[in-house]
Amino acid sequence: MPKTQSNPIAIGVEASDFSLPDARGQVHKLANYSDKPALLVAFISNRCPFVVLLREAFAQFGRDYEAKGLQIIAINSNDATAHPEETLEGVGQEVEQYGYTFPYLKDASQDVAKAYGAACTPDFFLYDAERKLVYHGQFDDARPGNGKDVTGADLRAAVDAVISGARPASNQIPSIGCNIKWEPGNEPSWSSQAA
C-alpha cells in the first residue's frame, strides 16, 4: 500500500485562517474557535485505509477531549471529482455514521490543505491557546495490517500536555497515510500523486 509521510512543519507557526462549509451548509472560520486552550486541525478522508483504521477511535478521542478544552476541526481536501466518496455529502455521511461531534469541513479548492502544508490523511496539527503549532505527528503507531491497537496514545499525550500548560515532547513521529488527492494541475511542490 503506497504511503505518504506528513511534511516537516516548523513548531511555532501560526494556524492558517480558513472559511469552509460543513455538510449542513454552515461555514466555519478559524476565528470561531478562539476560546479553547487547544485546537486540533485534522486532515482526514472518507476512503483512505489509514483513516478508516482509526476513525472510530478518533471519534472517541473527540468525545474524550472536547470536554477537556480541545477544539477539533476535521477537514477533507481530497479531489471529489476523481473520488466521489470525498464529496461534501460524503463528509456529512461520515459525521453521521461515525459519530463525529466536531465539525468536518470540505476544502473543495484545496487551498487550506496547501496553507497548512498538509500532505497525507490523516495529518494532525495541534495548536496551543495562541494558535501556535506545538505538535505535528501521528495519532499512534497503528497502521493497516501491522496488528497494533489503535489507541491515539501519541496525540493524547500531546493534547494532555497542552491542556495542562506544558509543551508536547519534541520527538514527534510523523503521521503516515494516503497522499491528499490533489486535483490535476493543483498539486503543491511537495506532493507525490501515488494512490
RAFEN-V498603 format. One record per residue. OMEGA is omega as a letter, one per 30 degrees, with the letter a starting at -180 (NA if undefined). Layout:
OMEGA
OMEGA
This chain:
l
a
l
l
l
l
l
a
a
l
l
l
a
l
l
l
l
l
a
a
l
a
l
l
l
l
a
l
l
a
l
a
a
a
a
a
l
l
l
l
a
l
a
a
l
a
a
a
l
l
l
a
a
a
l
l
l
l
l
l
l
l
a
a
a
l
a
l
l
l
l
l
l
a
l
a
a
l
a
l
l
a
a
l
a
l
l
l
l
l
l
l
l
l
a
a
a
l
l
l
a
l
l
a
l
l
a
a
a
a
a
l
l
a
a
a
a
a
a
l
g
l
a
l
a
a
l
a
l
a
l
a
l
l
l
a
a
l
l
a
l
l
l
l
a
l
a
l
l
a
a
a
a
a
l
l
l
a
l
a
a
a
l
l
l
l
l
l
a
l
a
a
a
l
l
l
l
l
l
a
a
l
l
a
a
a
l
a
a
a
l
a
l
a
NA
